[in-house]
Amino acid sequence: MSDGDLRDWQDERLAEAHGNLADVPHHPDARVVLAARVIAGLAGDPNERAEALGLLETMDRSDPNGGAA
């Protein structure tokens, strides 16, 4: 996979993750957690990554299973 192909794949995953977080009530918790992890790992904006990590921490505290589905 070329660097360009990898970046395109990452951009597609980020777009999908943004869509999931934009419509959280319509997605299962597992998908929201996955989307937040993708954003935390791939987003270029450090503030966006920090917000995604904050969401993961919040979900972990509110779920007795630690966000696992």
N, C-alpha and C positions, 0 to 999 in steps of 0.2 A: 504494500500500500504506500503510495507516495505521500509526501508531506501535505500536498494539496488535498488529496483524497481524505487523509486523516482529519484535516481541519474542516472539510465539508461535513464529514460524519459527525464531528464534535459540534459543529454549528447546528446540524439537524437535531441532535440530542438536546442541545440547549433550548432550541425553539420548542421542542415537544415538552420539555420540563417547564418552560415559562407558561405554556398553555395549560398544563396541569395545575400549576400554582395559581393561575389567574381564575381558575374555576374549581377551587378546592372542594366546595360542598358536593360536587358531582363526581368526585373520584374517591376510591377507597383509600384509607390511611396508608396502606403499603405503597400505593402509587405516589402519594404526596411525599412520603419519606424518600422514595427513589428520586423523585424530581428535585427535592431539596438537596440530596446528595450529589446529583449531577451538577446542579448550579454551584454548590459549594466547591466542587472540584474543577469545574471548567469555566466558570464566568470570569471575565477579564476585570470586572469591577470589584475591588476589595470590599466595598460596602455591600454589594449584592451577595458576595460570598458570606460575609458576616451575618446578614439577615437570614440566609438559608440555614446557617449553623444555629442561629437563634431559634428558628422554627423547629429544627430537629431537637434541640434541647427542650423546648416547650412541649413538643409531642411526646418526648421520652418521659417527662415528668407526669404527664396526664394519662399515660398508658401503663397499666401495671405490667404489661408484657414488653415494655421498652420499645414500643413502636414496631415490634415484630408482628407479622401477620401470618 
